[in-house]
Amino acid sequence: MKAKSIFGILLIVLFTSLLFMNFGQQVGGYMNFSEAEETGAKAHVIGMWIEGKTFEYDARTNIFSFFMEDDLGNVRKVHYANPKPANFEDAEKLVIEGRAQGDIFVAENILVKCPSKYNDARGLQEMSGS
């Protein structure tokens, strides 16, 4: 093989390795609260905010706080350094991305999964007998 070919292959291997290392550290994947605490990795946690417990936004610190229960029943307080997301109260599920810090989960992003208007329309059609 020529020196240029070997050099090109080494560059490709190096670039690919750097990509995998970088993306591997970004997100540990979908976990529950207990797994996120154990690993200390950035994680996605799926769950639902607990309606019976209060949620609040502190404008002074720009922290929105609420309690969330993951799919296994683990409950944690969540801090989000932004105002309350739109449609928060209407959410069927929440997907939060962040890290566990002690008994608080610090979310960097929140995805609010709301009921689909198409599901509601289909439900209305079934109820009316159409």
PyRosetta script that sets phi, psi and omega in degrees:
from pyrosetta import init, pose_from_sequence

init()
pose = pose_from_sequence("MKAKSIFGILLIVLFTSLLFMNFGQQVGGYMNFSEAEETGAKAHVIGMWIEGKTFEYDARTNIFSFFMEDDLGNVRKVHYANPKPANFEDAEKLVIEGRAQGDIFVAENILVKCPSKYNDARGLQEMSGS")
pose.set_psi(1, 150.5)
pose.set_omega(1, 178.7)
pose.set_phi(2, -80.7)
pose.set_psi(2, 156.9)
pose.set_omega(2, -178.9)
pose.set_phi(3, -61.0)
pose.set_psi(3, -36.0)
pose.set_omega(3, 179.6)
pose.set_phi(4, -65.4)
pose.set_psi(4, -39.9)
pose.set_omega(4, 179.7)
pose.set_phi(5, -65.4)
pose.set_psi(5, -44.3)
pose.set_omega(5, 178.8)
pose.set_phi(6, -63.0)
pose.set_psi(6, -43.7)
pose.set_omega(6, 178.7)
pose.set_phi(7, -61.4)
pose.set_psi(7, -42.0)
pose.set_omega(7, 179.0)
pose.set_phi(8, -63.4)
pose.set_psi(8, -43.1)
pose.set_omega(8, 178.8)
pose.set_phi(9, -64.3)
pose.set_psi(9, -42.4)
pose.set_omega(9, 178.0)
pose.set_phi(10, -62.4)
pose.set_psi(10, -39.4)
pose.set_omega(10, 177.2)
pose.set_phi(11, -63.5)
pose.set_psi(11, -42.6)
pose.set_omega(11, 178.9)
pose.set_phi(12, -63.0)
pose.set_psi(12, -44.8)
pose.set_omega(12, 179.0)
pose.set_phi(13, -62.9)
pose.set_psi(13, -43.4)
pose.set_omega(13, 179.7)
pose.set_phi(14, -63.6)
pose.set_psi(14, -45.8)
pose.set_omega(14, 180.0)
pose.set_phi(15, -62.9)
pose.set_psi(15, -44.5)
pose.set_omega(15, 178.9)
pose.set_phi(16, -62.7)
pose.set_psi(16, -42.2)
pose.set_omega(16, 178.3)
pose.set_phi(17, -62.1)
pose.set_psi(17, -42.6)
pose.set_omega(17, 178.3)
pose.set_phi(18, -63.4)
pose.set_psi(18, -39.6)
pose.set_omega(18, 177.6)
pose.set_phi(19, -61.7)
pose.set_psi(19, -48.1)
pose.set_omega(19, -179.3)
pose.set_phi(20, -63.2)
pose.set_psi(20, -40.3)
pose.set_omega(20, 179.7)
pose.set_phi(21, -66.1)
pose.set_psi(21, -41.8)
pose.set_omega(21, -178.6)
pose.set_phi(22, -67.0)
pose.set_psi(22, -49.8)
pose.set_omega(22, -179.2)
pose.set_phi(23, -70.5)
pose.set_psi(23, -28.7)
pose.set_omega(23, 177.8)
pose.set_phi(24, -65.9)
pose.set_psi(24, -29.3)
pose.set_omega(24, 179.2)
pose.set_phi(25, -86.7)
pose.set_psi(25, -15.3)
pose.set_omega(25, -175.7)
pose.set_phi(26, -66.6)
pose.set_psi(26, -55.4)
pose.set_omega(26, -175.2)
pose.set_phi(27, -138.8)
pose.set_psi(27, 131.8)
pose.set_omega(27, 178.8)
pose.set_phi(28, -79.8)
pose.set_psi(28, -4.0)
pose.set_omega(28, 179.2)
pose.set_phi(29, 101.7)
pose.set_psi(29, -168.7)
pose.set_omega(29, 180.0)
pose.set_phi(30, -82.4)
pose.set_psi(30, 127.7)
pose.set_omega(30, -179.0)
pose.set_phi(31, -141.3)
pose.set_psi(31, 167.7)
pose.set_omega(31, 168.1)
pose.set_phi(32, -93.6)
pose.set_psi(32, 176.7)
pose.set_omega(32, -177.0)
pose.set_phi(33, -61.2)
pose.set_psi(33, -39.8)
pose.set_omega(33, -178.9)
pose.set_phi(34, -63.3)
pose.set_psi(34, -44.1)
pose.set_omega(34, 179.2)
pose.set_phi(35, -64.7)
pose.set_psi(35, -39.8)
pose.set_omega(35, 179.2)
pose.set_phi(36, -63.7)
pose.set_psi(36, -38.1)
pose.set_omega(36, 177.5)
pose.set_phi(37, -66.6)
pose.set_psi(37, -42.6)
pose.set_omega(37, -178.2)
pose.set_phi(38, -64.6)
pose.set_psi(38, -44.0)
pose.set_omega(38, -175.1)
pose.set_phi(39, -82.7)
pose.set_psi(39, -31.0)
pose.set_omega(39, -175.8)
pose.set_phi(40, 72.8)
pose.set_psi(40, 5.1)
pose.set_omega(40, -178.7)
pose.set_phi(41, -82.8)
pose.set_psi(41, 160.5)
pose.set_omega(41, 171.7)
pose.set_phi(42, -66.6)
pose.set_psi(42, 135.4)
pose.set_omega(42, -173.2)
pose.set_phi(43, -142.9)
pose.set_psi(43, 158.1)
pose.set_omega(43, 168.7)
pose.set_phi(44, -100.8)
pose.set_psi(44, 129.4)
pose.set_omega(44, 177.1)
pose.set_phi(45, -121.6)
pose.set_psi(45, 129.4)
pose.set_omega(45, 179.2)
pose.set_phi(46, -101.7)
pose.set_psi(46, 135.8)
pose.set_omega(46, 178.4)
pose.set_phi(47, -176.7)
pose.set_psi(47, -157.8)
pose.set_omega(47, -177.0)
pose.set_phi(48, -139.8)
pose.set_psi(48, 139.5)
pose.set_omega(48, 175.6)
pose.set_phi(49, -70.7)
pose.set_psi(49, 148.4)
pose.set_omega(49, -176.1)
pose.set_phi(50, -91.3)
pose.set_psi(50, 113.6)
pose.set_omega(50, -175.3)
pose.set_phi(51, -65.5)
pose.set_psi(51, -31.3)
pose.set_omega(51, -177.3)
pose.set_phi(52, -70.7)
pose.set_psi(52, -20.2)
pose.set_omega(52, 179.7)
pose.set_phi(53, -101.1)
pose.set_psi(53, 147.8)
pose.set_omega(53, -176.1)
pose.set_phi(54, -73.8)
pose.set_psi(54, 152.9)
pose.set_omega(54, 169.0)
pose.set_phi(55, -121.5)
pose.set_psi(55, 151.7)
pose.set_omega(55, -176.4)
pose.set_phi(56, -148.9)
pose.set_psi(56, 155.2)
pose.set_omega(56, 175.3)
pose.set_phi(57, -122.0)
pose.set_psi(57, 123.4)
pose.set_omega(57, 177.5)
pose.set_phi(58, -100.2)
pose.set_psi(58, 104.8)
pose.set_omega(58, -177.2)
pose.set_phi(59, -65.1)
pose.set_psi(59, -28.5)
pose.set_omega(59, -179.3)
pose.set_phi(60, -65.1)
pose.set_psi(60, -43.8)
pose.set_omega(60, -178.9)
pose.set_phi(61, -99.5)
pose.set_psi(61, -7.7)
pose.set_omega(61, -176.8)
pose.set_phi(62, 59.5)
pose.set_psi(62, 43.7)
pose.set_omega(62, 179.2)
pose.set_phi(63, -119.2)
pose.set_psi(63, 125.3)
pose.set_omega(63, 171.9)
pose.set_phi(64, -99.8)
pose.set_psi(64, 125.8)
pose.set_omega(64, -176.9)
pose.set_phi(65, -121.2)
pose.set_psi(65, 141.4)
pose.set_omega(65, 176.4)
pose.set_phi(66, -158.7)
pose.set_psi(66, 168.0)
pose.set_omega(66, 176.5)
pose.set_phi(67, -105.1)
pose.set_psi(67, 138.0)
pose.set_omega(67, -178.3)
pose.set_phi(68, -131.2)
pose.set_psi(68, 143.2)
pose.set_omega(68, 175.8)
pose.set_phi(69, -110.7)
pose.set_psi(69, 125.5)
pose.set_omega(69, 178.4)
pose.set_phi(70, -78.9)
pose.set_psi(70, 179.2)
pose.set_omega(70, -175.1)
pose.set_phi(71, -67.2)
pose.set_psi(71, -13.9)
pose.set_omega(71, 177.7)
pose.set_phi(72, -99.3)
pose.set_psi(72, 1.3)
pose.set_omega(72, 177.8)
pose.set_phi(73, 94.1)
pose.set_psi(73, 2.5)
pose.set_omega(73, 176.1)
pose.set_phi(74, -73.6)
pose.set_psi(74, 133.5)
pose.set_omega(74, -179.1)
pose.set_phi(75, -113.3)
pose.set_psi(75, 133.4)
pose.set_omega(75, 177.1)
pose.set_phi(76, -140.0)
pose.set_psi(76, 153.0)
pose.set_omega(76, 170.8)
pose.set_phi(77, -81.2)
pose.set_psi(77, 137.9)
pose.set_omega(77, -178.8)
pose.set_phi(78, -116.5)
pose.set_psi(78, 133.0)
pose.set_omega(78, 172.8)
pose.set_phi(79, -111.5)
pose.set_psi(79, 132.4)
pose.set_omega(79, -179.3)
pose.set_phi(80, -130.2)
pose.set_psi(80, 120.4)
pose.set_omega(80, -174.9)
pose.set_phi(81, -81.8)
pose.set_psi(81, 57.3)
pose.set_omega(81, 176.6)
pose.set_phi(82, -162.6)
pose.set_psi(82, 166.8)
pose.set_omega(82, 174.4)
pose.set_phi(83, -65.1)
pose.set_psi(83, 168.6)
pose.set_omega(83, 179.4)
pose.set_phi(84, -58.6)
pose.set_psi(84, 132.1)
pose.set_omega(84, 178.6)
pose.set_phi(85, -64.3)
pose.set_psi(85, 150.5)
pose.set_omega(85, 176.5)
pose.set_phi(86, -60.6)
pose.set_psi(86, 145.3)
pose.set_omega(86, 178.2)
pose.set_phi(87, 62.6)
pose.set_psi(87, 22.2)
pose.set_omega(87, -177.6)
pose.set_phi(88, -58.0)
pose.set_psi(88, -45.0)
pose.set_omega(88, -177.7)
pose.set_phi(89, -68.3)
pose.set_psi(89, -21.7)
pose.set_omega(89, -178.1)
pose.set_phi(90, -90.4)
pose.set_psi(90, -1.2)
pose.set_omega(90, -172.3)
pose.set_phi(91, -64.0)
pose.set_psi(91, 135.9)
pose.set_omega(91, 169.1)
pose.set_phi(92, -82.0)
pose.set_psi(92, -38.4)
pose.set_omega(92, 179.7)
pose.set_phi(93, -146.4)
pose.set_psi(93, 157.3)
pose.set_omega(93, 172.6)
pose.set_phi(94, -122.8)
pose.set_psi(94, 143.3)
pose.set_omega(94, 169.9)
pose.set_phi(95, -120.8)
pose.set_psi(95, 115.1)
pose.set_omega(95, 180.0)
pose.set_phi(96, -110.4)
pose.set_psi(96, 142.3)
pose.set_omega(96, 179.0)
pose.set_phi(97, -119.5)
pose.set_psi(97, 126.8)
pose.set_omega(97, 179.8)
pose.set_phi(98, 172.7)
pose.set_psi(98, -150.9)
pose.set_omega(98, -177.3)
pose.set_phi(99, -135.8)
pose.set_psi(99, 148.4)
pose.set_omega(99, 173.6)
pose.set_phi(100, -79.6)
pose.set_psi(100, 133.4)
pose.set_omega(100, 174.9)
pose.set_phi(101, -130.4)
pose.set_psi(101, 94.1)
pose.set_omega(101, -174.0)
pose.set_phi(102, 70.4)
pose.set_psi(102, -130.5)
pose.set_omega(102, 179.7)
pose.set_phi(103, -95.2)
pose.set_psi(103, 12.5)
pose.set_omega(103, 177.6)
pose.set_phi(104, -117.5)
pose.set_psi(104, 138.5)
pose.set_omega(104, 175.0)
pose.set_phi(105, -100.7)
pose.set_psi(105, 122.3)
pose.set_omega(105, -179.3)
pose.set_phi(106, -96.4)
pose.set_psi(106, 109.6)
pose.set_omega(106, -176.5)
pose.set_phi(107, -90.2)
pose.set_psi(107, 134.0)
pose.set_omega(107, 173.8)
pose.set_phi(108, -94.0)
pose.set_psi(108, -30.9)
pose.set_omega(108, 179.3)
pose.set_phi(109, -139.7)
pose.set_psi(109, 147.3)
pose.set_omega(109, 174.7)
pose.set_phi(110, -130.9)
pose.set_psi(110, 126.2)
pose.set_omega(110, 173.6)
pose.set_phi(111, -105.8)
pose.set_psi(111, 121.8)
pose.set_omega(111, -179.2)
pose.set_phi(112, -99.0)
pose.set_psi(112, 118.9)
pose.set_omega(112, 178.3)
pose.set_phi(113, -99.6)
pose.set_psi(113, 108.0)
pose.set_omega(113, -176.8)
pose.set_phi(114, -99.1)
pose.set_psi(114, 159.9)
pose.set_omega(114, 176.7)
pose.set_phi(115, -60.8)
pose.set_psi(115, 141.3)
pose.set_omega(115, -180.0)
pose.set_phi(116, -77.1)
pose.set_psi(116, 139.6)
pose.set_omega(116, 176.8)
pose.set_phi(117, -65.7)
pose.set_psi(117, -25.7)
pose.set_omega(117, 179.4)
pose.set_phi(118, -73.2)
pose.set_psi(118, -37.1)
pose.set_omega(118, 176.0)
pose.set_phi(119, -64.5)
pose.set_psi(119, -40.5)
pose.set_omega(119, 178.7)
pose.set_phi(120, -63.7)
pose.set_psi(120, -42.0)
pose.set_omega(120, -179.7)
pose.set_phi(121, -65.0)
pose.set_psi(121, -40.9)
pose.set_omega(121, 179.2)
pose.set_phi(122, -64.1)
pose.set_psi(122, -41.1)
pose.set_omega(122, 178.2)
pose.set_phi(123, -63.3)
pose.set_psi(123, -38.6)
pose.set_omega(123, 178.4)
pose.set_phi(124, -66.6)
pose.set_psi(124, -38.8)
pose.set_omega(124, 178.7)
pose.set_phi(125, -64.1)
pose.set_psi(125, -41.4)
pose.set_omega(125, 179.1)
pose.set_phi(126, -65.3)
pose.set_psi(126, -38.3)
pose.set_omega(126, -179.5)
pose.set_phi(127, -68.7)
pose.set_psi(127, -32.9)
pose.set_omega(127, -178.4)
pose.set_phi(128, -84.1)
pose.set_psi(128, -6.7)
pose.set_omega(128, 176.7)
pose.set_phi(129, 85.3)
pose.set_psi(129, 14.5)
pose.set_omega(129, -179.4)
pose.set_phi(130, -76.5)
pose.dump_pdb("model.pdb")
